Amino acid sequence: MKAILIILGIMVISLNLQAVTSKKEYQKSFDKGDIKEVVISNQYGQIEVEQKEADQITVSASIAVTAKSGSKADELMEYIDVKDVVNGAFLNLETTIGKDMTFKQLLSGVEIAINYKVIIPKGIKLRLINKEGNVFVDNFSGDLIVDIKSGNFQGGSLKEGELQINQSDGSLRITDVDKLNGQFKGCDIKIDNANEIKISPDNCTGTLESVTRLNISSRGGEWKLGQIESMNGNAGSTKFEIQDIGDELKMDMKYGEINVRNIHFNFSAVEVKGSYTKVGLTFMDGAGYNLELRYNKALKRMDLPRSLKLTEQPASEKNVIVKTGFVGDKKYNGKVLVDIRSGNLYIQ
């Protein structure tokens, strides 16, 4: 058995040694002039962006094709090119691959790497489209649109504009962003600091450390949230662990879990509606709020503070129990509504 493995290893090494890489470069500069937006479309490689105070847009692309022979690599390289078109206020750059390239690639076991480096002046809108590759944007001021399939996004400080992103099957890492509007599928998301986030994740995991305003519409997945000032949205089959809510929480949940470890004493509103949902709310000492509970007899478990005194109210819905009361310090006037059916409720 060992002899067979050794022979196979030698064969793999031999094949790798025989592989040959063909390379070519694209490099071009464009006067900023009247250009207001740049669009770059790529596949099988990464896009790296640097923003500067400059009068020119500089684009370089490194293209490499690895095949079993030099002639084959050179032949396939002829099918790959970078095309650029300036049309009024728009500059479009696109990686083009011949129509029968996919067939040849699958047939020959070819490896392709097409990597862009872009230097763009401030004040120009940028759109990046990439498939099977990563996108790196260090610091960027202005509007940025990103569409990634099977790739990762890494951003530094993204300010004075909006990041619009559509991403599937990859990871997202951002240090700081003013405004983010995104749709994600099968992604792992981590954002350190954000002012405003609006996202629709599908089966994603996420960590948001600090967000002023968060709007989320989630299906599946798990989220760990840190310091959140305001949060609203809806979720199905999603688990939220939230460290801190400063002002407002409004969520509509189904088949999921939401646990808030700390709600500030001077919050304005908490409204959680859920079915088949586990809800946990912990309020800071000294908080004061009007509490309204709505639940049905199918509620599996409800744990409330022993000191909590609620009055049952008439209910307009059949088999629904409504209880109200004031909790805590009367100098505060927060509002809490928990409407839960067939789940668990914990308040402390």
N, C-alpha and C positions, 0 to 999 in steps of 0.2 A: 504493500500500500504506500509506504514511504517513497519507494522508488518511482511509483506512478506519479505521486505529487511532485517529486523533484523534476521529473521529465516535463510535466505540465508547466511548472514554473519556468523552466528553461525555454519552453516554447513561447510562453507569454512574453518573457524578456526579449526573446529573439524577434518576435513580431513588433514589439515596441521600438526596438533598435532600428528596424527597417522603415518605420514611419518617417515621412518627410513632410516638412512644413513649408508652405509657400506663403510669402507675405507681400503686402503692398500698403501704401499709406495714402490717405487723402488729407490735404490741408489747404484751407482757404480762408481768407478774411473778407468781410463785407462791411462797407461803410454803414454806420448807423443810420445816417440820413433820415428818411421818412419811415423807416421800418419801426412798426409798433408791436409786432408779434412774431415770435420765432417758433416753428413747429419742427420737432425732430422725431422721426420714426425709425426704430431699430429693432433688431432681433438677434438672438444668439450672442449677446454681449452686454457690456455695461455702458451707462451714460454718466459721466462725471461733469458737474457744472460748477463754475466759479463766476461770481458776479463782481464786476469792478467798475470804477469810474473810468470809462473809456469811450472812444469814438468809433471803435470797430468791434464787430462780432467775429471771433476767431473760432473756427471749428477744425478739429483734427480727428481722424478716425484711423485706427490701426486694424487691418484685416488680416487674419491668419487662417489658412486652410491646411489641415493635416490629413494626409492620405498615405496609402501604402507605398506610393512611388512619387518621385518628383514630377513626372509627366502628368500623373493623375491629379496631383495637387494644383499644378499650373492650369490644367484643363478646367477644373472646377472653379478656380479663381476667376476665370473669364466670365462666369455667370454672376459674379457679385460686384456691385458698384455702389457708389454714393451719388445720388442726384440732388442737385440744388436748384431751386427756382425762386427768384424774387418777383413777386406779383404785387405791385403797389406797396401797401404797408405790411405785407407778409413775406417772410422768408421761410421756405419749406425745404428741409433736408430729409432724405429718405434712403434707407438701405434697401437696395433692390436685389432680388435673387431670381434667376431665370425660372421659368415655369416648370421645367423638368428637373430643377435642382433637388427638390425633395426626394424624388425617385432615385436620382443618382446618389444622394447622400445615404439613403437607407441601403442601397445596393452595395455601396463601397465602404460603409462604416467610417464616414468622414467626420472629422471634428472641425467646427467652425467657431471662431471667436472674432467678434466685431465690436471694438471698444472705442467710444467717443470721449473726447475731452472738449468742453465748450467753455469759452470765456465770453460772457455776455454783459453789455453795459447796463447800468441801472436805468429804470424807466421803461423797459421792454417786457411785455408779457411773454411768458414761456410755457410751451406745451410739450410734454415729453411722453412718447408712446414707446413702450418696450415690452418685448415678449421673450421669455426665457433668458432674462438678464436683470441685473440690478441697476438702481438709480441712486446716485449720491449727489446731494445738494448741501453744501456746507452752510453758508449764510446767504439769505436771499430776501430782498425787499421788493414787494410787488405781488402781482397775481401769478400763480403757478398752477398749472393743470397737469396731472400725472395719471397715466393709464398703464398699469403693469399687470402682465399675466405671467405667472410662474417666475416671480422675481421679488427681490427685497427693495425697500426704500429706506434710505437713511438721510435725515435732515438735521441741520444745526438750528440756527435761529432764523425763523421764517416770519418776517415782519411786514407791516404796512401794506397788507394785501390779504388775499384769500388763497388757501391751498385747497384745490378741488382734486380729489384722488379717487380712482376706481382701481381696486387691487384684488387679485385672487391668488391663492396659493403662495404666500410669502410672508415676510415679516416687515413691520414698520417700526422705525425708531426715530423719534424726534425729540430734540432738546427743548425747544421753545417755539410756540406757534401762536400767532394772533387769532387767526380764524381758520378753522378746518371744516370742510364739508366732504364727507367720504362715504363710499360704499365698499364693503369688504366681504370676501368670501374665503373661508378656510385660512385665515391669517392670524398671526400673533402680533399684537399691537402694544407698543409702550411709548407713552408720551410723558415727559417730565413736567412740562408747564404749558398751559394753554389758557387763552382768554375765552374763546368761544368754540365749542365743538358741536357739530351736528353729524351723526354717523348712523349708518344702517349696516351693522355687522351680521353675517350669517355664519353660524358655527365657528366663531372666533374666540380666542382668549385675549384678554387685554389687561393692561395696568396703566391707569391714569393717576399720576401723582398729585397734581394740583390743577383744577379747572374752575374758572369763574362761572361759566354757563355751559351746561351739558344737556344736549338733546340726543336721546338714543332710542332707536327702534331695532331691537335685537331678536334674533332667532337662534336658540341654542347657545352653547359656549359658557364661559365663566369670566367674570370681571372682578378685578381688585381695584378699588377706587380709594384715593387718599383724601385730600382736602378739596371738597366740592362745595361751592357756594350755592349753586342752584342746579337742580337736576329734574328733568321731566322726560316722559316718553312712554314706551310700551315694550313688553318683552314676553316671549314664549319659550318655555323650557330653558331659561337662563338663570344662572346664579350670580348674585351681586353681593360682594363683601365691601362695605363702605365704612371707611374710618371716621369721616367727619362730614356733617351737613351743616352749612352755616346759616342759610336763609330759607331755602324752599326745596321740597321734594314732592313731586307729583308723578306717580308711576301706575300704569295699568299692567298687571302681571297675570300670567296663566302658566300653570305647570312649571313653577320655578321657585326661586328663593331670593329674598332680599333681607339683608341683615345690616343695620346701621348701628355702629358702636357708640357714636356720640352725636347728638343733635344739640346745637348751641342753645343756651338759655333764652336768647332774644331772636329766635327763628320766627318767620312769619307764617309759614304754612307747611303742613305735611299731609299729603293725600295719597293713600295707597289702596288701590282696588285690586283684588286678586281672587282667582278661583284655582283650587288645587295648588295653593301657594303657601310657602312658609315665610312668615313675616316677623322680623325682630326689630324693635325700635327701642333705643336707649337714649333717654333725655338727660342733659347735663343738670347737675344739682342747681336749684334755683330757678329752673324754667317755670313758666306759667302758661297754660293753654286751655282752650275749650276743646274737649274731646267728644267725638261722636263715633260710636261703634255700631257697625251693621254686620250681622252675621246670621247664618242659618244653623239649623240643628245638626247639619252634617259637618260642622266644624269639629275637627278631631281633638284639638287641644287649645286652651286659652289660658295663659299665665299672665295675671295682672298684679300690681302691687296690692298688698293687703289693705293699705290705707286708702286705696282708691274707692270713692263712693260715687256710684253712677245711678241715675234714675231712668227706669224703663219708660220709653215713649211709644205712642201709637205708631204702628208701621203700616204703610200703604201696600207693601208686598206681602204675599202669603208666605208663611213659614220663615219670616225674617224677624229677627229681634233687633230693636234699636235702643241703645242706651246712650245717655249724655251726662256730662258733668264737667266741672272745672277742676283742673289739677294744678297744684303748685302755687307759685307766687302771683298774687293778683295784680301786681304792677306790670306784668307782661300779659299780652293778649294774643298769643299764637293760636292757630286753628289746626286741629288734627281730625282728619276723617280716615277711618279704616273700615273698608267695606270688603269683607272676605267671606268666601264660600268654599267649603270643603278644603280646609287647610289648617295650618297652625298659626297661632298668634302669641307673641311674647312682647310685653311692654314693661319697661322698668325705668 
